[in-house]
Amino acid sequence: MSRGKLHLRVSTLASLIDIRLSNFRILRAVEFGTSQKMFGRAIGLSQSEVSLIEMKNKEITPYLARKIEKEFLLPPEWMDRDNAGLLLTANEFDLVTSFKKVPSKIQQLLLNLVKEVTGKK
């Protein structure tokens, strides 16, 4: 393997580790606020293991990444994509949270209304 290819592979691996860590933090914040203990419980880790991951002293393995995706009903390989751009403002978050609480028929009515208002059908 040439030196250039090796560097690219190591660089890609390093960025994957950072991406998984970023997504790990996003999920914890969105689902559990600041509670490492509650987040850890949801994914089968102790609070200290969550802390070690967040301090970069423990890696998020592919197995753990897939386990987290399954637990939170995320699409396959969600943990391996840069999802930081998907973060919502407080108002957007409130809207999505409220939307998820209403029955599906109401959700469809609201979706149709938004499409009508924005001109997207």
Helices and strands as residue ranges (DSSP letters): H 3-32, H 36-43, H 47-54, H 62-71, G 78-80, G 84-86, H 90-101, H 104-118
